[in-house]
Amino acid sequence: MEIRKGTARELDELAALYDAVCGALEAGINYPGWRRDIYPTREDAERGVAAGELYVAVEQGAIVGTMILRQGQEPGYRTARWGRELTDGEVLTVYTFAVHPGHTGKGVGAAMLAFAERLAATQGKKALRLDVYEKNTPAMRLYEKCGFRYIATVDLGYSNHGLKWFKLYEKLLDGGVPEQQES
């Protein structure tokens, strides 16, 4: 599997991946609360590609996963007590993390998170952070399995979409101990 920056010529395929993910969620349990034509959309992919922040996981010529990796963090993150107080420049945040429904359970998500960790480390970041809707238990299991630590539950301002509480996760990248655990 190759993980690399997505390109503008892949926008149709990215939109189809988002549509497939939302379709699978609508047909089953919608753990993240995503909704077709609301989030994620082609426009989200366009913005990610234009900013150079959207990455794709490609297997046998097809996009099987995608994520946006952005320096900084959401304003709502500032209410939490993180393992370390870091500046926006010291943090890489994972957004719009999606694996095609035909490829779940095959290690795509774990490979994408490992890539994000390596990228953050090469950029000199001290932590990789993300948020997840409080009912998205499959994603939380993956993040914890990949070494992310639960930090807090916060309101990120999506109540108007029925998504009030989000759990924040962090993975420190320099091998250090979180400040709140130091003596």
C-alpha positions, 0 to 999 in steps of 0.5 A, spaced: 500 500 500 502 506 498 500 513 502 501 519 499 498 526 498 492 526 494 491 530 487 486 534 484 485 529 478 483 524 484 477 528 486 472 524 483 474 518 486 475 521 493 468 523 492 466 516 491 469 514 497 466 519 501 459 517 498 461 509 499 463 510 506 456 514 508 452 509 504 455 504 508 454 508 515 447 509 513 445 502 511 448 500 518 450 503 524 453 511 523 458 511 528 461 518 526 455 521 525 457 523 517 451 524 512 452 524 505 452 531 502 453 534 508 460 531 511 465 529 508 464 532 501 467 533 495 468 540 497 472 537 503 477 533 499 478 539 494 480 544 500 484 538 503 488 537 496 488 545 495 492 546 501 496 540 500 493 536 507 489 531 504 493 524 503 490 517 500 492 510 501 492 507 494 492 499 493 492 496 486 491 503 483 485 504 487 484 509 493 482 505 499 483 510 505 484 518 506 485 523 511 487 530 512 493 532 516 493 539 518 498 543 523 494 546 529 488 544 532 481 546 533 479 551 538 475 546 542 481 543 543 484 548 548 479 546 553 482 540 554 488 538 559 493 535 554 499 530 556 503 536 554 501 543 553 504 545 545 503 550 540 499 549 534 506 549 530 508 543 534 502 539 533 499 535 527 492 533 527 488 528 523 481 530 520 476 526 515 479 519 517 476 514 512 477 507 510 473 505 504 468 500 506 470 494 502 477 495 505 475 495 513 479 490 517 485 489 513 490 494 516 489 500 512 487 505 518 493 502 522 497 503 516 495 510 515 496 512 522 503 510 522 504 514 516 501 520 519 506 519 525 512 518 521 510 524 517 509 528 524 516 526 526 519 528 520 516 535 520 519 536 528 512 535 531 511 533 538 504 530 538 499 527 533 492 529 535 485 527 533 478 528 535 472 522 534 465 523 535 463 519 542 459 514 539 464 512 534 467 506 538 470 502 532 475 508 531 476 509 538 478 502 538 483 503 532 486 509 535 487 506 542 490 500 539 495 504 535 498 508 541 493 514 542 491 516 549 484 518 551 485 526 553 478 529 554 471 529 552 469 536 549 464 540 545 466 542 538 460 546 536 457 541 532 450 540 536 446 543 530 448 537 526 446 532 532 454 531 534 455 534 541 461 530 544 467 529 541 473 525 545 480 527 544 486 523 543 493 524 543 500 520 541 506 524 543 512 523 538 518 524 542 517 518 547 517 522 553 512 522 558 506 526 559 507 532 563 501 530 568 504 524 569 511 526 571 513 527 578 
